[in-house]
Amino acid sequence: MKVIYKGKIDEYIIIMFVTNATIDSEATKKRIAPEITQEMSEEDIENLYMENLVYADVGSEADLVEDTYGDEIQKKLDAAKKNQLLLYSGKYICNYKGVKYWIKVLSKWKEEEINTIGVKLPTGAILQEDLSEEQRKEIASQRELDRIAGLTPEKKAEEKTIRLHSLAREAINKAEEAELLGEEFDKLAWLNPKKAEIEALYA
């Protein structure tokens, strides 16, 4: 005999796992005691015991089933794909509960999360680990724009000044380095496009 253990997720009853049933030896001995006679050999008693096995109570969270059915269910569990659960009915249901994904809506990336089983990933959804390098950069850029948009005018001006000064120091360092190496370096040509990007970012 096998034991099928069940669980409940949302409104669905799913099969968690299958295991061998545990024999209750004391209950089995008690059951066969009235049938044992003095004429019986040890082998007869053993056969009687095996023919009248009593299994331990499995409780309401599990079902005691025949081996063939239990093996059938185990095969279905083994065949379940990633993000699939096996319902008590024997059918599969998708399980993306707790899974976060990114999706582009009106040219803007949004991070969403599925909160119930039975809900598939929507068309266009991309899991975090499946994002391309370009998509990751887009999301990072969008997050930075959103962060800056949330700053007060004072904080925005302060940040802009800090970044522009940092850029100027970098230009000076590059110019000094180029001079020591006898190379040409136009500070303004290097700085102006980057300065324009920062100013646009904080506009």
C-alpha beads as a LAMMPS data file, in Angstrom:
LAMMPS data file: protein, C-alpha beads

203 atoms
202 bonds

1 atom types
1 bond types

-500.0 500.0 xlo xhi
-500.0 500.0 ylo yhi
-500.0 500.0 zlo zhi

Masses

1 110.0

Atoms # bond

1 1 1 0.000 0.000 0.000
2 1 1 1.022 3.608 -0.602
3 1 1 0.179 6.881 1.069
4 1 1 -0.606 9.963 -1.012
5 1 1 0.019 13.176 0.890
6 1 1 -2.104 16.177 -0.065
7 1 1 -1.788 19.895 0.429
8 1 1 -3.906 22.949 -0.224
9 1 1 -2.665 25.967 -2.170
10 1 1 -5.229 28.686 -2.673
11 1 1 -8.456 26.787 -3.453
12 1 1 -6.655 23.817 -5.046
13 1 1 -5.912 20.401 -3.511
14 1 1 -2.550 19.218 -4.807
15 1 1 -0.505 16.045 -4.372
16 1 1 2.670 16.706 -2.434
17 1 1 4.357 13.278 -2.499
18 1 1 3.814 9.510 -2.354
19 1 1 5.396 7.121 0.131
20 1 1 5.079 3.536 1.316
21 1 1 2.418 2.946 3.946
22 1 1 3.555 2.075 7.480
23 1 1 2.308 -1.210 8.930
24 1 1 0.818 -1.100 12.424
25 1 1 2.218 -4.386 13.705
26 1 1 0.384 -4.312 17.043
27 1 1 -2.991 -3.673 15.398
28 1 1 -2.270 -6.457 12.874
29 1 1 -1.398 -8.943 15.653
30 1 1 -4.576 -7.988 17.477
31 1 1 -6.643 -8.571 14.325
32 1 1 -5.281 -12.088 13.668
33 1 1 -5.112 -13.212 17.322
34 1 1 -8.604 -14.847 17.303
35 1 1 -7.696 -16.853 14.193
36 1 1 -4.457 -18.357 15.476
37 1 1 -4.683 -22.029 16.544
38 1 1 -2.196 -24.340 18.238
39 1 1 -1.909 -26.403 15.059
40 1 1 -0.537 -23.478 13.076
41 1 1 3.139 -23.349 12.206
42 1 1 5.190 -20.151 12.360
43 1 1 4.936 -19.961 8.576
44 1 1 1.122 -20.207 8.752
45 1 1 1.014 -17.398 11.302
46 1 1 3.350 -15.295 9.168
47 1 1 1.124 -15.816 6.114
48 1 1 -1.961 -14.941 8.164
49 1 1 -0.185 -11.799 9.375
50 1 1 0.706 -10.721 5.807
51 1 1 -2.843 -11.370 4.582
52 1 1 -4.386 -9.168 7.294
53 1 1 -2.067 -6.204 7.501
54 1 1 -3.358 -3.154 9.340
55 1 1 -1.782 0.124 8.278
56 1 1 -1.044 3.084 10.506
57 1 1 -3.598 5.883 10.438
58 1 1 -2.543 8.479 7.856
59 1 1 -4.831 11.282 9.011
60 1 1 -6.948 13.632 6.965
61 1 1 -3.961 15.094 5.084
62 1 1 -3.266 11.807 3.288
63 1 1 -4.952 8.845 1.581
64 1 1 -4.096 5.165 1.748
65 1 1 -4.156 3.672 -1.774
66 1 1 -3.237 0.508 -3.617
67 1 1 0.348 0.175 -4.854
68 1 1 -0.609 0.332 -8.526
69 1 1 -2.449 3.629 -8.104
70 1 1 0.300 5.044 -5.877
71 1 1 2.933 4.131 -8.489
72 1 1 0.799 5.767 -11.184
73 1 1 0.648 9.006 -9.187
74 1 1 4.388 8.873 -8.509
75 1 1 5.059 8.643 -12.255
76 1 1 2.892 11.721 -12.817
77 1 1 4.769 13.604 -10.098
78 1 1 8.086 12.652 -11.692
79 1 1 6.843 13.812 -15.103
80 1 1 5.729 17.247 -13.852
81 1 1 7.585 20.074 -15.581
82 1 1 9.125 23.089 -13.911
83 1 1 6.409 25.390 -12.552
84 1 1 3.817 22.597 -12.624
85 1 1 1.870 20.991 -9.798
86 1 1 -0.203 17.820 -9.808
87 1 1 -3.807 18.307 -8.722
88 1 1 -5.603 15.644 -6.675
89 1 1 -7.748 15.066 -9.766
90 1 1 -4.616 13.849 -11.574
91 1 1 -4.358 16.887 -13.850
92 1 1 -1.472 19.347 -13.967
93 1 1 -1.784 23.026 -13.119
94 1 1 0.800 25.736 -13.719
95 1 1 2.431 27.233 -10.658
96 1 1 4.092 30.632 -10.936
97 1 1 2.924 31.758 -7.500
98 1 1 5.518 34.121 -6.006
99 1 1 7.328 34.447 -9.342
100 1 1 8.314 37.978 -10.343
101 1 1 8.659 38.968 -13.969
102 1 1 9.231 42.048 -16.115
103 1 1 6.887 43.204 -18.845
104 1 1 6.928 46.271 -21.087
105 1 1 3.715 48.284 -20.999
106 1 1 3.468 51.420 -23.165
107 1 1 7.264 51.463 -23.621
108 1 1 7.866 51.281 -19.877
109 1 1 9.155 48.287 -17.922
110 1 1 7.012 47.062 -15.030
111 1 1 7.861 44.411 -12.460
112 1 1 4.894 42.201 -11.594
113 1 1 4.330 39.171 -9.377
114 1 1 1.883 36.270 -9.727
115 1 1 0.031 35.637 -6.466
116 1 1 -2.047 32.521 -7.186
117 1 1 -1.458 29.161 -8.828
118 1 1 -3.150 28.415 -12.143
119 1 1 -2.087 31.782 -13.600
120 1 1 0.289 31.611 -16.559
121 1 1 2.975 34.141 -17.398
122 1 1 1.393 36.786 -19.653
123 1 1 2.559 37.239 -23.231
124 1 1 5.713 39.331 -23.262
125 1 1 6.654 38.500 -19.663
126 1 1 10.365 37.937 -19.008
127 1 1 11.770 36.340 -15.865
128 1 1 14.582 38.240 -14.138
129 1 1 17.158 35.586 -15.056
130 1 1 16.097 35.686 -18.723
131 1 1 16.568 39.434 -19.234
132 1 1 19.156 40.355 -21.870
133 1 1 21.989 42.738 -21.045
134 1 1 20.275 45.452 -23.086
135 1 1 16.983 44.958 -21.208
136 1 1 18.788 45.113 -17.854
137 1 1 20.368 48.413 -18.883
138 1 1 16.973 49.772 -19.961
139 1 1 15.457 48.825 -16.585
140 1 1 18.384 50.316 -14.663
141 1 1 18.088 53.533 -16.682
142 1 1 14.326 53.674 -16.089
143 1 1 14.799 53.145 -12.347
144 1 1 17.347 55.955 -12.232
145 1 1 14.969 58.289 -14.100
146 1 1 12.151 57.383 -11.706
147 1 1 14.429 57.968 -8.702
148 1 1 15.507 61.391 -9.967
149 1 1 11.901 62.322 -10.782
150 1 1 11.055 61.696 -7.131
151 1 1 13.676 64.103 -5.799
152 1 1 12.834 67.569 -4.515
153 1 1 14.071 70.462 -6.750
154 1 1 16.744 71.257 -4.145
155 1 1 18.016 67.681 -3.953
156 1 1 17.941 67.397 -7.747
157 1 1 20.070 70.551 -8.131
158 1 1 22.493 69.312 -5.463
159 1 1 22.949 65.934 -7.151
160 1 1 23.368 67.532 -10.569
161 1 1 26.136 69.819 -9.261
162 1 1 27.949 66.904 -7.618
163 1 1 27.858 64.856 -10.830
164 1 1 29.007 67.750 -13.015
165 1 1 31.951 68.470 -10.703
166 1 1 32.863 64.789 -10.657
167 1 1 32.793 64.795 -14.467
168 1 1 35.007 67.905 -14.584
169 1 1 37.560 66.278 -12.256
170 1 1 37.600 63.198 -14.493
171 1 1 38.224 65.409 -17.550
172 1 1 41.120 67.158 -15.762
173 1 1 42.672 63.819 -14.734
174 1 1 42.437 62.508 -18.295
175 1 1 43.987 65.694 -19.671
176 1 1 46.893 65.532 -17.198
177 1 1 47.453 61.876 -17.962
178 1 1 47.462 62.576 -21.709
179 1 1 49.923 65.444 -21.241
180 1 1 52.352 63.225 -19.312
181 1 1 52.146 60.630 -22.081
182 1 1 52.549 63.249 -24.801
183 1 1 49.085 62.548 -26.186
184 1 1 46.361 64.871 -27.443
185 1 1 43.220 65.196 -25.339
186 1 1 40.450 67.769 -25.772
187 1 1 38.819 68.215 -22.372
188 1 1 35.776 70.050 -23.646
189 1 1 35.140 67.688 -26.554
190 1 1 35.157 64.795 -24.100
191 1 1 33.192 66.593 -21.384
192 1 1 30.429 68.422 -23.285
193 1 1 28.407 65.402 -24.517
194 1 1 28.507 63.845 -21.027
195 1 1 27.607 67.178 -19.448
196 1 1 24.618 67.442 -21.794
197 1 1 23.448 63.952 -20.714
198 1 1 23.589 64.897 -17.031
199 1 1 21.761 68.167 -17.616
200 1 1 19.041 66.335 -19.601
201 1 1 18.750 63.769 -16.805
202 1 1 18.075 66.450 -14.192
203 1 1 16.028 68.801 -16.413

Bonds

1 1 1 2
2 1 2 3
3 1 3 4
4 1 4 5
5 1 5 6
6 1 6 7
7 1 7 8
8 1 8 9
9 1 9 10
10 1 10 11
11 1 11 12
12 1 12 13
13 1 13 14
14 1 14 15
15 1 15 16
16 1 16 17
17 1 17 18
18 1 18 19
19 1 19 20
20 1 20 21
21 1 21 22
22 1 22 23
23 1 23 24
24 1 24 25
25 1 25 26
26 1 26 27
27 1 27 28
28 1 28 29
29 1 29 30
30 1 30 31
31 1 31 32
32 1 32 33
33 1 33 34
34 1 34 35
35 1 35 36
36 1 36 37
37 1 37 38
38 1 38 39
39 1 39 40
40 1 40 41
41 1 41 42
42 1 42 43
43 1 43 44
44 1 44 45
45 1 45 46
46 1 46 47
47 1 47 48
48 1 48 49
49 1 49 50
50 1 50 51
51 1 51 52
52 1 52 53
53 1 53 54
54 1 54 55
55 1 55 56
56 1 56 57
57 1 57 58
58 1 58 59
59 1 59 60
60 1 60 61
61 1 61 62
62 1 62 63
63 1 63 64
64 1 64 65
65 1 65 66
66 1 66 67
67 1 67 68
68 1 68 69
69 1 69 70
70 1 70 71
71 1 71 72
72 1 72 73
73 1 73 74
74 1 74 75
75 1 75 76
76 1 76 77
77 1 77 78
78 1 78 79
79 1 79 80
80 1 80 81
81 1 81 82
82 1 82 83
83 1 83 84
84 1 84 85
85 1 85 86
86 1 86 87
87 1 87 88
88 1 88 89
89 1 89 90
90 1 90 91
91 1 91 92
92 1 92 93
93 1 93 94
94 1 94 95
95 1 95 96
96 1 96 97
97 1 97 98
98 1 98 99
99 1 99 100
100 1 100 101
101 1 101 102
102 1 102 103
103 1 103 104
104 1 104 105
105 1 105 106
106 1 106 107
107 1 107 108
108 1 108 109
109 1 109 110
110 1 110 111
111 1 111 112
112 1 112 113
113 1 113 114
114 1 114 115
115 1 115 116
116 1 116 117
117 1 117 118
118 1 118 119
119 1 119 120
120 1 120 121
121 1 121 122
122 1 122 123
123 1 123 124
124 1 124 125
125 1 125 126
126 1 126 127
127 1 127 128
128 1 128 129
129 1 129 130
130 1 130 131
131 1 131 132
132 1 132 133
133 1 133 134
134 1 134 135
135 1 135 136
136 1 136 137
137 1 137 138
138 1 138 139
139 1 139 140
140 1 140 141
141 1 141 142
142 1 142 143
143 1 143 144
144 1 144 145
145 1 145 146
146 1 146 147
147 1 147 148
148 1 148 149
149 1 149 150
150 1 150 151
151 1 151 152
152 1 152 153
153 1 153 154
154 1 154 155
155 1 155 156
156 1 156 157
157 1 157 158
158 1 158 159
159 1 159 160
160 1 160 161
161 1 161 162
162 1 162 163
163 1 163 164
164 1 164 165
165 1 165 166
166 1 166 167
167 1 167 168
168 1 168 169
169 1 169 170
170 1 170 171
171 1 171 172
172 1 172 173
173 1 173 174
174 1 174 175
175 1 175 176
176 1 176 177
177 1 177 178
178 1 178 179
179 1 179 180
180 1 180 181
181 1 181 182
182 1 182 183
183 1 183 184
184 1 184 185
185 1 185 186
186 1 186 187
187 1 187 188
188 1 188 189
189 1 189 190
190 1 190 191
191 1 191 192
192 1 192 193
193 1 193 194
194 1 194 195
195 1 195 196
196 1 196 197
197 1 197 198
198 1 198 199
199 1 199 200
200 1 200 201
201 1 201 202
202 1 202 203
